[in-house]
Amino acid sequence: MFTIEIERNAIEYYLYHLENEKGLKGFTNNFTHDGLKGLVAFDMFCTDNPEFMLELCCTYLDHTSGIEAEFPQMPEVA
């Protein structure tokens, strides 16, 4: 549905938002998923949760178009 470039930009935009606007410094470096850590782990998390990725890309496109939108809530991971 979205290009890899849009997905990558959405991920980077969201992580910037968390670390610089929400005050969650170190979120990217400390994120773990499926035995991975950091940006690669978050990228895999998004790949493994397509509903989250879809909402993340839509929110990113809204923001870059000047439309106010809330970022999606991260799903709970077992």
N, CA, C and O atoms as a CHARMM CRD file, in Angstrom:
* protein
*
  312
    1    1 MET  N      0.82200  -1.18400   0.00000 PROA 1      0.00000
    2    1 MET  CA     0.00000   0.00000   0.00000 PROA 1      0.00000
    3    1 MET  C      0.87300   1.25700   0.00000 PROA 1      0.00000
    4    1 MET  O      0.63600   2.17700  -0.78300 PROA 1      0.00000
    5    2 PHE  N      1.86400   1.29800   0.86000 PROA 2      0.00000
    6    2 PHE  CA     2.78400   2.43400   0.91300 PROA 2      0.00000
    7    2 PHE  C      4.14400   1.98700   0.41000 PROA 2      0.00000
    8    2 PHE  O      4.48300   0.80400   0.47000 PROA 2      0.00000
    9    3 THR  N      4.92000   2.93700  -0.08400 PROA 3      0.00000
   10    3 THR  CA     6.26800   2.59500  -0.53300 PROA 3      0.00000
   11    3 THR  C      7.16900   2.40400   0.68500 PROA 3      0.00000
   12    3 THR  O      6.85700   2.85900   1.78500 PROA 3      0.00000
   13    4 ILE  N      8.27600   1.73300   0.46900 PROA 4      0.00000
   14    4 ILE  CA     9.26900   1.54700   1.53000 PROA 4      0.00000
   15    4 ILE  C      9.75400   2.91500   2.01700 PROA 4      0.00000
   16    4 ILE  O     10.00000   3.10300   3.20900 PROA 4      0.00000
   17    5 GLU  N      9.88800   3.86400   1.09400 PROA 5      0.00000
   18    5 GLU  CA    10.34900   5.20400   1.46700 PROA 5      0.00000
   19    5 GLU  C      9.37300   5.88100   2.42700 PROA 5      0.00000
   20    5 GLU  O      9.79800   6.49300   3.40700 PROA 5      0.00000
   21    6 ILE  N      8.08200   5.78100   2.15900 PROA 6      0.00000
   22    6 ILE  CA     7.09100   6.37600   3.06000 PROA 6      0.00000
   23    6 ILE  C      7.12600   5.66800   4.40300 PROA 6      0.00000
   24    6 ILE  O      7.07300   6.32300   5.44400 PROA 6      0.00000
   25    7 GLU  N      7.21300   4.35200   4.40200 PROA 7      0.00000
   26    7 GLU  CA     7.27000   3.61500   5.66600 PROA 7      0.00000
   27    7 GLU  C      8.50000   4.02000   6.47300 PROA 7      0.00000
   28    7 GLU  O      8.40100   4.25200   7.67800 PROA 7      0.00000
   29    8 ARG  N      9.65200   4.10600   5.82200 PROA 8      0.00000
   30    8 ARG  CA    10.88800   4.49700   6.51500 PROA 8      0.00000
   31    8 ARG  C     10.75700   5.91800   7.06700 PROA 8      0.00000
   32    8 ARG  O     11.11300   6.17800   8.21700 PROA 8      0.00000
   33    9 ASN  N     10.24900   6.82500   6.25000 PROA 9      0.00000
   34    9 ASN  CA    10.07900   8.21200   6.70600 PROA 9      0.00000
   35    9 ASN  C      9.11100   8.29700   7.87900 PROA 9      0.00000
   36    9 ASN  O      9.32900   9.06800   8.81400 PROA 9      0.00000
   37   10 ALA  N      8.03800   7.50200   7.83200 PROA 10     0.00000
   38   10 ALA  CA     7.06100   7.49500   8.92200 PROA 10     0.00000
   39   10 ALA  C      7.69400   6.99400  10.22100 PROA 10     0.00000
   40   10 ALA  O      7.45600   7.55800  11.28900 PROA 10     0.00000
   41   11 ILE  N      8.49500   5.94100  10.12900 PROA 11     0.00000
   42   11 ILE  CA     9.17500   5.40000  11.30700 PROA 11     0.00000
   43   11 ILE  C     10.12700   6.43300  11.88900 PROA 11     0.00000
   44   11 ILE  O     10.11400   6.68500  13.09400 PROA 11     0.00000
   45   12 GLU  N     10.94800   7.02900  11.04200 PROA 12     0.00000
   46   12 GLU  CA    11.91200   8.02300  11.52200 PROA 12     0.00000
   47   12 GLU  C     11.20800   9.24600  12.10600 PROA 12     0.00000
   48   12 GLU  O     11.65700   9.79800  13.11100 PROA 12     0.00000
   49   13 TYR  N     10.12300   9.66700  11.49100 PROA 13     0.00000
   50   13 TYR  CA     9.34500  10.81300  11.97300 PROA 13     0.00000
   51   13 TYR  C      8.75100  10.51300  13.34600 PROA 13     0.00000
   52   13 TYR  O      8.80100  11.34900  14.24900 PROA 13     0.00000
   53   14 TYR  N      8.19300   9.32400  13.49500 PROA 14     0.00000
   54   14 TYR  CA     7.59000   8.91700  14.76300 PROA 14     0.00000
   55   14 TYR  C      8.64100   8.83600  15.87100 PROA 14     0.00000
   56   14 TYR  O      8.41500   9.31000  16.98400 PROA 14     0.00000
   57   15 LEU  N      9.77300   8.24200  15.56400 PROA 15     0.00000
   58   15 LEU  CA    10.83000   8.13200  16.57200 PROA 15     0.00000
   59   15 LEU  C     11.35900   9.50700  16.96200 PROA 15     0.00000
   60   15 LEU  O     11.64300   9.74900  18.13500 PROA 15     0.00000
   61   16 TYR  N     11.49400  10.40400  15.99900 PROA 16     0.00000
   62   16 TYR  CA    11.90000  11.78200  16.31200 PROA 16     0.00000
   63   16 TYR  C     10.87100  12.42500  17.24300 PROA 16     0.00000
   64   16 TYR  O     11.22400  13.08700  18.21900 PROA 16     0.00000
   65   17 HSD  N      9.59600  12.21900  16.92400 PROA 17     0.00000
   66   17 HSD  CA     8.50500  12.76500  17.74500 PROA 17     0.00000
   67   17 HSD  C      8.58800  12.24000  19.18000 PROA 17     0.00000
   68   17 HSD  O      8.48400  13.01000  20.13500 PROA 17     0.00000
   69   18 LEU  N      8.77400  10.93500  19.32500 PROA 18     0.00000
   70   18 LEU  CA     8.84400  10.35600  20.67500 PROA 18     0.00000
   71   18 LEU  C     10.02900  10.90200  21.46700 PROA 18     0.00000
   72   18 LEU  O      9.88900  11.25600  22.63800 PROA 18     0.00000
   73   19 GLU  N     11.17800  10.96800  20.83500 PROA 19     0.00000
   74   19 GLU  CA    12.39500  11.34600  21.55300 PROA 19     0.00000
   75   19 GLU  C     12.51700  12.85500  21.77700 PROA 19     0.00000
   76   19 GLU  O     13.06400  13.27800  22.79600 PROA 19     0.00000
   77   20 ASN  N     12.02400  13.66700  20.85400 PROA 20     0.00000
   78   20 ASN  CA    12.24700  15.10800  20.94900 PROA 20     0.00000
   79   20 ASN  C     11.02200  15.91500  21.34500 PROA 20     0.00000
   80   20 ASN  O     11.15700  17.01800  21.87300 PROA 20     0.00000
   81   21 GLU  N      9.83700  15.38900  21.10300 PROA 21     0.00000
   82   21 GLU  CA     8.62900  16.12600  21.46900 PROA 21     0.00000
   83   21 GLU  C      7.93000  15.52200  22.68000 PROA 21     0.00000
   84   21 GLU  O      7.28800  16.24200  23.44600 PROA 21     0.00000
   85   22 LYS  N      8.04500  14.23000  22.85800 PROA 22     0.00000
   86   22 LYS  CA     7.43600  13.54700  24.00600 PROA 22     0.00000
   87   22 LYS  C      8.42600  13.33600  25.14400 PROA 22     0.00000
   88   22 LYS  O      8.04300  12.89200  26.22700 PROA 22     0.00000
   89   23 GLY  N      9.69300  13.65100  24.90500 PROA 23     0.00000
   90   23 GLY  CA    10.69000  13.54000  25.96100 PROA 23     0.00000
   91   23 GLY  C     11.14300  12.12700  26.27300 PROA 23     0.00000
   92   23 GLY  O     11.64400  11.86800  27.36700 PROA 23     0.00000
   93   24 LEU  N     10.97700  11.21400  25.33900 PROA 24     0.00000
   94   24 LEU  CA    11.38800   9.82800  25.57500 PROA 24     0.00000
   95   24 LEU  C     12.78100   9.58000  24.99300 PROA 24     0.00000
   96   24 LEU  O     12.96600   8.71000  24.14100 PROA 24     0.00000
   97   25 LYS  N     13.74000  10.34600  25.45700 PROA 25     0.00000
   98   25 LYS  CA    15.12400  10.20200  24.98400 PROA 25     0.00000
   99   25 LYS  C     15.58700   8.76300  25.18900 PROA 25     0.00000
  100   25 LYS  O     15.33100   8.15800  26.23000 PROA 25     0.00000
  101   26 GLY  N     16.25900   8.23600  24.20000 PROA 26     0.00000
  102   26 GLY  CA    16.77000   6.87800  24.29000 PROA 26     0.00000
  103   26 GLY  C     15.78200   5.80600  23.88400 PROA 26     0.00000
  104   26 GLY  O     16.11100   4.62100  23.90800 PROA 26     0.00000
  105   27 PHE  N     14.56500   6.20500  23.50700 PROA 27     0.00000
  106   27 PHE  CA    13.54900   5.21000  23.13500 PROA 27     0.00000
  107   27 PHE  C     14.07100   4.30300  22.03000 PROA 27     0.00000
  108   27 PHE  O     13.97300   3.08000  22.12600 PROA 27     0.00000
  109   28 THR  N     14.62700   4.90500  20.98100 PROA 28     0.00000
  110   28 THR  CA    15.09300   4.11900  19.83500 PROA 28     0.00000
  111   28 THR  C     16.19400   3.15200  20.24700 PROA 28     0.00000
  112   28 THR  O     16.13500   1.96500  19.92400 PROA 28     0.00000
  113   29 ASN  N     17.19100   3.65200  20.95300 PROA 29     0.00000
  114   29 ASN  CA    18.32800   2.81300  21.33300 PROA 29     0.00000
  115   29 ASN  C     17.92900   1.68200  22.27000 PROA 29     0.00000
  116   29 ASN  O     18.54300   0.61600  22.25300 PROA 29     0.00000
  117   30 ASN  N     16.90800   1.90500  23.08300 PROA 30     0.00000
  118   30 ASN  CA    16.51000   0.91700  24.08700 PROA 30     0.00000
  119   30 ASN  C     15.38100  -0.00300  23.63900 PROA 30     0.00000
  120   30 ASN  O     15.04700  -0.95200  24.34700 PROA 30     0.00000
  121   31 PHE  N     14.78800   0.26100  22.47700 PROA 31     0.00000
  122   31 PHE  CA    13.65800  -0.54700  22.02000 PROA 31     0.00000
  123   31 PHE  C     14.13500  -1.95000  21.65400 PROA 31     0.00000
  124   31 PHE  O     15.11600  -2.11000  20.92700 PROA 31     0.00000
  125   32 THR  N     13.44200  -2.95400  22.15700 PROA 32     0.00000
  126   32 THR  CA    13.77600  -4.34500  21.82800 PROA 32     0.00000
  127   32 THR  C     12.54500  -5.04600  21.26600 PROA 32     0.00000
  128   32 THR  O     11.41400  -4.78700  21.67600 PROA 32     0.00000
  129   33 HSD  N     12.79700  -5.93000  20.33000 PROA 33     0.00000
  130   33 HSD  CA    11.71700  -6.72100  19.73100 PROA 33     0.00000
  131   33 HSD  C     12.33300  -7.93900  19.05900 PROA 33     0.00000
  132   33 HSD  O     13.27000  -7.81600  18.27000 PROA 33     0.00000
  133   34 ASP  N     11.81600  -9.08400  19.36700 PROA 34     0.00000
  134   34 ASP  CA    12.20600 -10.33200  18.71000 PROA 34     0.00000
  135   34 ASP  C     13.72300 -10.55600  18.74100 PROA 34     0.00000
  136   34 ASP  O     14.31300 -11.00900  17.76100 PROA 34     0.00000
  137   35 GLY  N     14.33700 -10.23600  19.86900 PROA 35     0.00000
  138   35 GLY  CA    15.76400 -10.44800  20.04200 PROA 35     0.00000
  139   35 GLY  C     16.64700  -9.37600  19.42500 PROA 35     0.00000
  140   35 GLY  O     17.87200  -9.48400  19.46400 PROA 35     0.00000
  141   36 LEU  N     16.03700  -8.34400  18.85600 PROA 36     0.00000
  142   36 LEU  CA    16.78000  -7.24500  18.25000 PROA 36     0.00000
  143   36 LEU  C     16.67700  -6.00600  19.12900 PROA 36     0.00000
  144   36 LEU  O     15.83100  -5.93900  20.02100 PROA 36     0.00000
  145   37 LYS  N     17.54000  -5.02500  18.87400 PROA 37     0.00000
  146   37 LYS  CA    17.52900  -3.80800  19.67200 PROA 37     0.00000
  147   37 LYS  C     17.76400  -2.60300  18.77100 PROA 37     0.00000
  148   37 LYS  O     18.49300  -2.68800  17.78300 PROA 37     0.00000
  149   38 GLY  N     17.14300  -1.48300  19.11700 PROA 38     0.00000
  150   38 GLY  CA    17.36000  -0.24100  18.39800 PROA 38     0.00000
  151   38 GLY  C     16.42200  -0.05200  17.21400 PROA 38     0.00000
  152   38 GLY  O     15.31000  -0.57800  17.19000 PROA 38     0.00000
  153   39 LEU  N     16.89800   0.71700  16.22600 PROA 39     0.00000
  154   39 LEU  CA    16.09600   1.04900  15.05500 PROA 39     0.00000
  155   39 LEU  C     15.66500  -0.19700  14.29100 PROA 39     0.00000
  156   39 LEU  O     14.52800  -0.27800  13.82700 PROA 39     0.00000
  157   40 VAL  N     16.55800  -1.16000  14.16000 PROA 40     0.00000
  158   40 VAL  CA    16.22100  -2.39800  13.45300 PROA 40     0.00000
  159   40 VAL  C     15.07300  -3.10700  14.16600 PROA 40     0.00000
  160   40 VAL  O     14.17000  -3.63200  13.51400 PROA 40     0.00000
  161   41 ALA  N     15.10000  -3.12700  15.48300 PROA 41     0.00000
  162   41 ALA  CA    14.03700  -3.76400  16.25700 PROA 41     0.00000
  163   41 ALA  C     12.70200  -3.05200  16.04200 PROA 41     0.00000
  164   41 ALA  O     11.67000  -3.70200  15.87500 PROA 41     0.00000
  165   42 PHE  N     12.72400  -1.72000  16.04700 PROA 42     0.00000
  166   42 PHE  CA    11.47000  -0.98200  15.85100 PROA 42     0.00000
  167   42 PHE  C     10.95400  -1.18300  14.43300 PROA 42     0.00000
  168   42 PHE  O      9.74600  -1.30500  14.22800 PROA 42     0.00000
  169   43 ASP  N     11.84300  -1.21800  13.46200 PROA 43     0.00000
  170   43 ASP  CA    11.45400  -1.47300  12.08000 PROA 43     0.00000
  171   43 ASP  C     10.77900  -2.83800  11.96200 PROA 43     0.00000
  172   43 ASP  O      9.74300  -2.96300  11.30800 PROA 43     0.00000
  173   44 MET  N     11.35600  -3.85700  12.58900 PROA 44     0.00000
  174   44 MET  CA    10.75700  -5.19500  12.56500 PROA 44     0.00000
  175   44 MET  C      9.42300  -5.22500  13.30700 PROA 44     0.00000
  176   44 MET  O      8.48700  -5.90700  12.88900 PROA 44     0.00000
  177   45 PHE  N      9.34400  -4.48300  14.40900 PROA 45     0.00000
  178   45 PHE  CA     8.09100  -4.38100  15.16100 PROA 45     0.00000
  179   45 PHE  C      6.98800  -3.85000  14.24700 PROA 45     0.00000
  180   45 PHE  O      5.87800  -4.38300  14.22200 PROA 45     0.00000
  181   46 CYS  N      7.30800  -2.79100  13.49600 PROA 46     0.00000
  182   46 CYS  CA     6.31800  -2.21100  12.58800 PROA 46     0.00000
  183   46 CYS  C      5.93900  -3.19800  11.48400 PROA 46     0.00000
  184   46 CYS  O      4.77100  -3.29100  11.10600 PROA 46     0.00000
  185   47 THR  N      6.91000  -3.92100  10.97600 PROA 47     0.00000
  186   47 THR  CA     6.66100  -4.92700   9.93900 PROA 47     0.00000
  187   47 THR  C      5.77200  -6.04400  10.47800 PROA 47     0.00000
  188   47 THR  O      4.89200  -6.53800   9.77300 PROA 47     0.00000
  189   48 ASP  N      6.00300  -6.43800  11.72100 PROA 48     0.00000
  190   48 ASP  CA     5.23100  -7.51700  12.33500 PROA 48     0.00000
  191   48 ASP  C      3.83300  -7.07600  12.77300 PROA 48     0.00000
  192   48 ASP  O      2.99100  -7.91600  13.09000 PROA 48     0.00000
  193   49 ASN  N      3.58100  -5.76600  12.79100 PROA 49     0.00000
  194   49 ASN  CA     2.28300  -5.21900  13.20500 PROA 49     0.00000
  195   49 ASN  C      1.74900  -4.30400  12.10200 PROA 49     0.00000
  196   49 ASN  O      1.81200  -3.08100  12.22700 PROA 49     0.00000
  197   50 PRO  N      1.22000  -4.89600  11.01300 PROA 50     0.00000
  198   50 PRO  CA     0.81500  -4.09400   9.86100 PROA 50     0.00000
  199   50 PRO  C     -0.27100  -3.06300  10.15100 PROA 50     0.00000
  200   50 PRO  O     -0.31500  -2.01800   9.50100 PROA 50     0.00000
  201   51 GLU  N     -1.14800  -3.33900  11.11800 PROA 51     0.00000
  202   51 GLU  CA    -2.17700  -2.35900  11.45800 PROA 51     0.00000
  203   51 GLU  C     -1.53800  -1.10700  12.05600 PROA 51     0.00000
  204   51 GLU  O     -1.95100   0.01500  11.76000 PROA 51     0.00000
  205   52 PHE  N     -0.53400  -1.31100  12.89500 PROA 52     0.00000
  206   52 PHE  CA     0.19100  -0.18500  13.48600 PROA 52     0.00000
  207   52 PHE  C      0.93000   0.58800  12.39000 PROA 52     0.00000
  208   52 PHE  O      0.90000   1.81900  12.37400 PROA 52     0.00000
  209   53 MET  N      1.59400  -0.12900  11.47300 PROA 53     0.00000
  210   53 MET  CA     2.33100   0.52300  10.39400 PROA 53     0.00000
  211   53 MET  C      1.39000   1.33900   9.51300 PROA 53     0.00000
  212   53 MET  O      1.73300   2.44800   9.10400 PROA 53     0.00000
  213   54 LEU  N      0.22500   0.80700   9.22000 PROA 54     0.00000
  214   54 LEU  CA    -0.74900   1.52600   8.40200 PROA 54     0.00000
  215   54 LEU  C     -1.14200   2.83700   9.06700 PROA 54     0.00000
  216   54 LEU  O     -1.13000   3.88800   8.42700 PROA 54     0.00000
  217   55 GLU  N     -1.49000   2.77800  10.34700 PROA 55     0.00000
  218   55 GLU  CA    -1.86400   3.98900  11.06800 PROA 55     0.00000
  219   55 GLU  C     -0.69600   4.95900  11.17700 PROA 55     0.00000
  220   55 GLU  O     -0.88000   6.17200  11.07500 PROA 55     0.00000
  221   56 LEU  N      0.50500   4.42600  11.38500 PROA 56     0.00000
  222   56 LEU  CA     1.69800   5.26600  11.48800 PROA 56     0.00000
  223   56 LEU  C      1.94100   6.01300  10.18400 PROA 56     0.00000
  224   56 LEU  O      2.22800   7.21000  10.20400 PROA 56     0.00000
  225   57 CYS  N      1.83200   5.33200   9.05800 PROA 57     0.00000
  226   57 CYS  CA     2.03500   5.97700   7.75200 PROA 57     0.00000
  227   57 CYS  C      0.95600   7.02500   7.48800 PROA 57     0.00000
  228   57 CYS  O      1.25800   8.10800   6.98800 PROA 57     0.00000
  229   58 CYS  N     -0.28600   6.71600   7.81500 PROA 58     0.00000
  230   58 CYS  CA    -1.37000   7.68700   7.61900 PROA 58     0.00000
  231   58 CYS  C     -1.14700   8.93000   8.46600 PROA 58     0.00000
  232   58 CYS  O     -1.34000  10.05000   7.99400 PROA 58     0.00000
  233   59 THR  N     -0.74300   8.73700   9.71000 PROA 59     0.00000
  234   59 THR  CA    -0.48100   9.87400  10.59100 PROA 59     0.00000
  235   59 THR  C      0.68800  10.69800  10.07100 PROA 59     0.00000
  236   59 THR  O      0.62800  11.92800  10.07100 PROA 59     0.00000
  237   60 TYR  N      1.74200  10.04000   9.63200 PROA 60     0.00000
  238   60 TYR  CA     2.88600  10.73400   9.06000 PROA 60     0.00000
  239   60 TYR  C      2.45900  11.57700   7.86300 PROA 60     0.00000
  240   60 TYR  O      2.84000  12.74300   7.76100 PROA 60     0.00000
  241   61 LEU  N      1.67100  11.00100   6.95800 PROA 61     0.00000
  242   61 LEU  CA     1.22300  11.73500   5.77900 PROA 61     0.00000
  243   61 LEU  C      0.31000  12.89500   6.17000 PROA 61     0.00000
  244   61 LEU  O      0.36400  13.96100   5.55700 PROA 61     0.00000
  245   62 ASP  N     -0.52000  12.69300   7.17700 PROA 62     0.00000
  246   62 ASP  CA    -1.34900  13.79500   7.68400 PROA 62     0.00000
  247   62 ASP  C     -0.46800  14.93100   8.18000 PROA 62     0.00000
  248   62 ASP  O     -0.65600  16.08500   7.79200 PROA 62     0.00000
  249   63 HSD  N      0.48700  14.60500   9.03300 PROA 63     0.00000
  250   63 HSD  CA     1.36400  15.62800   9.61700 PROA 63     0.00000
  251   63 HSD  C      2.12200  16.39200   8.53100 PROA 63     0.00000
  252   63 HSD  O      2.22000  17.61800   8.58900 PROA 63     0.00000
  253   64 THR  N      2.65200  15.68100   7.55200 PROA 64     0.00000
  254   64 THR  CA     3.42700  16.35100   6.50300 PROA 64     0.00000
  255   64 THR  C      2.53900  17.14600   5.55600 PROA 64     0.00000
  256   64 THR  O      3.03400  17.95100   4.76600 PROA 64     0.00000
  257   65 SER  N      1.22100  16.92300   5.63300 PROA 65     0.00000
  258   65 SER  CA     0.26500  17.69200   4.82700 PROA 65     0.00000
  259   65 SER  C     -0.39400  18.80100   5.63900 PROA 65     0.00000
  260   65 SER  O     -1.28800  19.49100   5.15000 PROA 65     0.00000
  261   66 GLY  N      0.05300  18.96800   6.88200 PROA 66     0.00000
  262   66 GLY  CA    -0.49000  20.02300   7.72500 PROA 66     0.00000
  263   66 GLY  C     -1.78200  19.67000   8.43400 PROA 66     0.00000
  264   66 GLY  O     -2.47900  20.55600   8.93000 PROA 66     0.00000
  265   67 ILE  N     -2.10600  18.40200   8.49000 PROA 67     0.00000
  266   67 ILE  CA    -3.32500  17.93800   9.15500 PROA 67     0.00000
  267   67 ILE  C     -2.95300  17.40500  10.53300 PROA 67     0.00000
  268   67 ILE  O     -2.06800  16.56000  10.66600 PROA 67     0.00000
  269   68 GLU  N     -3.63800  17.90900  11.55200 PROA 68     0.00000
  270   68 GLU  CA    -3.37000  17.41700  12.90700 PROA 68     0.00000
  271   68 GLU  C     -3.92900  16.00100  13.05500 PROA 68     0.00000
  272   68 GLU  O     -5.07100  15.72700  12.68600 PROA 68     0.00000
  273   69 ALA  N     -3.11900  15.12900  13.58800 PROA 69     0.00000
  274   69 ALA  CA    -3.53900  13.73600  13.79800 PROA 69     0.00000
  275   69 ALA  C     -2.74200  13.16400  14.95100 PROA 69     0.00000
  276   69 ALA  O     -1.58200  13.51900  15.16000 PROA 69     0.00000
  277   70 GLU  N     -3.37400  12.27800  15.69200 PROA 70     0.00000
  278   70 GLU  CA    -2.72100  11.59200  16.80600 PROA 70     0.00000
  279   70 GLU  C     -1.98900  10.36800  16.29900 PROA 70     0.00000
  280   70 GLU  O     -2.49300   9.64300  15.44100 PROA 70     0.00000
  281   71 PHE  N     -0.79300  10.13600  16.83400 PROA 71     0.00000
  282   71 PHE  CA    -0.07000   8.91700  16.49600 PROA 71     0.00000
  283   71 PHE  C     -0.80200   7.72300  17.09400 PROA 71     0.00000
  284   71 PHE  O     -1.45200   7.84400  18.13200 PROA 71     0.00000
  285   72 PRO  N     -0.69900   6.57200  16.43900 PROA 72     0.00000
  286   72 PRO  CA    -1.37100   5.38000  16.97400 PROA 72     0.00000
  287   72 PRO  C     -0.72100   4.91700  18.27900 PROA 72     0.00000
  288   72 PRO  O      0.45900   5.16100  18.53400 PROA 72     0.00000
  289   73 GLN  N     -1.52100   4.25100  19.08000 PROA 73     0.00000
  290   73 GLN  CA    -1.01100   3.63400  20.29900 PROA 73     0.00000
  291   73 GLN  C     -0.26600   2.36400  19.89200 PROA 73     0.00000
  292   73 GLN  O     -0.71900   1.61100  19.02900 PROA 73     0.00000
  293   74 MET  N      0.86700   2.14500  20.51900 PROA 74     0.00000
  294   74 MET  CA     1.60200   0.91500  20.21700 PROA 74     0.00000
  295   74 MET  C      0.85400  -0.27200  20.80300 PROA 74     0.00000
  296   74 MET  O      0.43000  -0.23900  21.95800 PROA 74     0.00000
  297   75 PRO  N      0.69300  -1.32300  20.00000 PROA 75     0.00000
  298   75 PRO  CA     0.01200  -2.51100  20.52200 PROA 75     0.00000
  299   75 PRO  C      0.84900  -3.18200  21.61000 PROA 75     0.00000
  300   75 PRO  O      2.07600  -3.08300  21.62400 PROA 75     0.00000
  301   76 GLU  N      0.16700  -3.85300  22.50100 PROA 76     0.00000
  302   76 GLU  CA     0.86300  -4.61000  23.52600 PROA 76     0.00000
  303   76 GLU  C      1.53100  -5.80700  22.87900 PROA 76     0.00000
  304   76 GLU  O      0.95300  -6.46800  22.01600 PROA 76     0.00000
  305   77 VAL  N      2.74900  -6.07500  23.30400 PROA 77     0.00000
  306   77 VAL  CA     3.48500  -7.18200  22.73400 PROA 77     0.00000
  307   77 VAL  C      3.60600  -8.27900  23.78700 PROA 77     0.00000
  308   77 VAL  O      3.96700  -8.02100  24.93500 PROA 77     0.00000
  309   78 ALA  N      3.30300  -9.48200  23.38200 PROA 78     0.00000
  310   78 ALA  CA     3.37900 -10.60100  24.33300 PROA 78     0.00000
  311   78 ALA  C      4.79500 -11.04300  24.54400 PROA 78     0.00000
  312   78 ALA  O      5.04300 -11.97300  25.31200 PROA 78     0.00000
